[in-house]
Amino acid sequence: MRIKVLTIFPEMLRPMLEASILKRAIDAGLIEVELVDIRPFSELKHKNTDDYPFGGGPGMVMLAQPIVDAVESCTGEAFRGKRLYLSPRGRTFTQKMAEELSKEDELLLLCGHYEGVDQRAIDLVIDEEVSIGDYVLTGGELGALVIIDAVARLIPGVLGSDESSEDESFSSGLLEYPQYTRPREYRGLAVPDILLSGDHAKIARWRRDRALELTYQRRPELLENIEMDKKDRIFMQALRERHGEA
Ligand SMILES: C[S@@+](CC[C@H](N)C(=O)[O-])C[C@H]1O[C@@H](n2cnc3c(N)ncnc32)[C@H](O)[C@@H]1O
């Protein structure tokens, strides 16, 4: 997958792309991330990229011209993908959306700053606005990194076989079960016996029950979309009874 990030602060993204799993994926050619500085596209003498908002109000607004030119320079006839603008007004980014985006050949991520970007740039060259949550950041760069990270790890080969994403929170629709590693006992807290039993069927059942239980306790609304078999339903019935619900 090829990802282009348009920003006036490319240096904000570099460190994240030069470490750990993202670096490995880039080095292996599984993803390609190009940081495109919007500033050189400005036609203004001092390469300004923002101006005061028409109608008044605080802050500055990013100019349409450098953004539109930068996007067009990156997305010729051959561009096959989505052009996204990071924005608190956008569709909220979720694991499901990460899965959708991981199937694209190319992504373009536009990072705003200040009070945001001139609406005409959005109207002309953006397919969709995406928010990474209900809060306001100073710029879209952290959002772009969140999307790159979540999408990249779904691309085949990016995670090693021992780092599989299959069981993780949200992949199955449930929050993930608790994980343990060595030592068997730490500060008086022991690893649950079942995980040391070697009985794979029982371990799988224990993990499924814990995932159901955690999701019930923390994000009960997620349970509405989960397909449950008979064992799941019996467990959930007992759980609800314990909580005085059933
Ligand atoms: C200070 S914000 C602008 C907020 C804008 N005035 C508003 O109220 O919608 C500056 C930039 O940060 C990015 N940003 C802020 N919060 C974000 C969020 N929750 N998700 C994605 N991008 C965000 C956007 O690119 C935005 O253009």
The ligand as an SDF file (V2000), in Angstrom:
LIG
                    3D

 27 29  0  0  0  0  0  0  0  0999 V2000
   -7.5760   22.7710   15.9920 C   0  0  0  0  0  0  0  0  0  0  0  0
   -8.0980   21.6290   14.7800 S   0  0  0  0  0  0  0  0  0  0  0  0
   -9.3760   22.5030   13.9460 C   0  0  0  0  0  0  0  0  0  0  0  0
  -10.6970   22.2400   14.5450 C   0  0  0  0  0  0  0  0  0  0  0  0
  -11.8360   22.9330   13.8010 C   0  0  0  0  0  0  0  0  0  0  0  0
  -11.7850   24.3450   14.0130 N   0  0  0  0  0  0  0  0  0  0  0  0
  -13.1500   22.3770   14.3070 C   0  0  0  0  0  0  0  0  0  0  0  0
  -13.6840   22.8930   15.2880 O   0  0  0  0  0  0  0  0  0  0  0  0
  -13.6330   21.3830   13.7180 O   0  0  0  0  0  0  0  0  0  0  0  0
   -6.7650   21.6350   13.6480 C   0  0  0  0  0  0  0  0  0  0  0  0
   -6.6410   20.3810   12.8120 C   0  0  0  0  0  0  0  0  0  0  0  0
   -6.3890   19.2990   13.6590 O   0  0  0  0  0  0  0  0  0  0  0  0
   -6.9050   18.1080   13.0910 C   0  0  0  0  0  0  0  0  0  0  0  0
   -7.7650   17.4620   14.1010 N   0  0  0  0  0  0  0  0  0  0  0  0
   -8.1550   17.9990   15.2770 C   0  0  0  0  0  0  0  0  0  0  0  0
   -8.9010   17.1450   15.9690 N   0  0  0  0  0  0  0  0  0  0  0  0
   -9.0160   16.0200   15.2290 C   0  0  0  0  0  0  0  0  0  0  0  0
   -9.6960   14.7860   15.4030 C   0  0  0  0  0  0  0  0  0  0  0  0
  -10.4150   14.5310   16.4880 N   0  0  0  0  0  0  0  0  0  0  0  0
   -9.5810   13.8590   14.4340 N   0  0  0  0  0  0  0  0  0  0  0  0
   -8.8550   14.1020   13.3220 C   0  0  0  0  0  0  0  0  0  0  0  0
   -8.1940   15.2740   13.0860 N   0  0  0  0  0  0  0  0  0  0  0  0
   -8.2760   16.2170   14.0310 C   0  0  0  0  0  0  0  0  0  0  0  0
   -7.6430   18.5110   11.8110 C   0  0  0  0  0  0  0  0  0  0  0  0
   -6.8150   18.1990   10.6980 O   0  0  0  0  0  0  0  0  0  0  0  0
   -7.8280   19.9910   11.9890 C   0  0  0  0  0  0  0  0  0  0  0  0
   -7.8620   20.6620   10.7590 O   0  0  0  0  0  0  0  0  0  0  0  0
  1  2  1  0
  2  3  1  0
  2 10  1  0
  3  4  1  0
  4  5  1  0
  5  6  1  0
  5  7  1  0
  7  8  2  0
  7  9  1  0
 10 11  1  0
 11 12  1  0
 11 26  1  0
 12 13  1  0
 13 14  1  0
 13 24  1  0
 14 15  1  0
 14 23  1  0
 15 16  2  0
 16 17  1  0
 17 18  1  0
 17 23  2  0
 18 19  1  0
 18 20  2  0
 20 21  1  0
 21 22  2  0
 22 23  1  0
 24 25  1  0
 24 26  1  0
 26 27  1  0
M  CHG  2   2   1   9  -1
M  END
$$$$
